[in-house]
Amino acid sequence: VGKDGHLTKAELEEYYVQSGADIDDPKIKEQMQKQWAAVDVNSDGEISLEEFEKLQVAQMMKAKNGKATTTTKEPPKSVETDLEKNMRKKCRQTFNKMDLNRNGYLTRAELEKFYVACGSDPVNDPKVRKQMERQWAAVDVNGDGEISLEEFEELQIIQMKKDLELEKQMRNKCRKIFYKMD
C-alpha cells in the first residue's frame, strides 16, 4: 500500500484481509505474529523485500525437497561457473568415496553400499530400492551398467542448475506477492 519497498504490520494485515482471512480470529493473529517474527529478521518493525524473499524461498524449497535451502542472492553468470567448479569438486569427492574398487566407475553394488553407509536399506526397503533404481537410470546415461565420473557430475550439475532456476522463479513469485502487499 505504501509502495516504499517495506512491509508494515498494517500492510500484512490488509493482505490477510484481502485474502479472505479473519484477522480477529486468535489463531490467525497468532499465525501473523509468528510469521512477522520469522520474517522481520533485523527487528526493525518493517519487512524488507530481502527478508520476505529469504523466508518465502526457503519455505518453497522446503516444500519442494523437504529441507530449507536458499542462496543469499541470485548468482550472476560468472558466479555460476564458480559454483559449477565447486560442484564438480564435491562430485569427485563423493564419487571417489563411492568408487570402492577405484576403477573410475560405479557399479550398482557400490551405489547400494553407499546407500547403506548413508543409513538407507535398498535391499529390504522397496521405496529405497525404487529410488536407487530411478537414480541409476537417470545417471547411467549411456546404459553401459556403470556410472562414470562424467555421468555422475553432469547429473549433479543439471540438478544444481534446475534448483537455481527454481529458486529464481520462486524469488520472482515472492517479489510479485511482496509488491502486491506493499
VENRAGI-V600483 format. One record per run of one state. SS is the DSSP state (alpha for helix, beta for strand, coil for the rest). FROM is the first residue (numbers start at 1). TO is the last residue. If there is no record, write none. Layout:
{{SS FROM TO} {SS FROM TO}}
This chain:
{{coil 1 5} {beta 6 7} {coil 8 8} {alpha 9 18} {coil 19 25} {alpha 26 39} {coil 40 46} {beta 47 48} {alpha 49 65} {coil 66 76} {alpha 77 98} {coil 99 104} {beta 105 106} {coil 107 107} {alpha 108 117} {coil 118 125} {alpha 126 139} {coil 140 146} {beta 147 148} {alpha 149 181} {coil 182 182}}
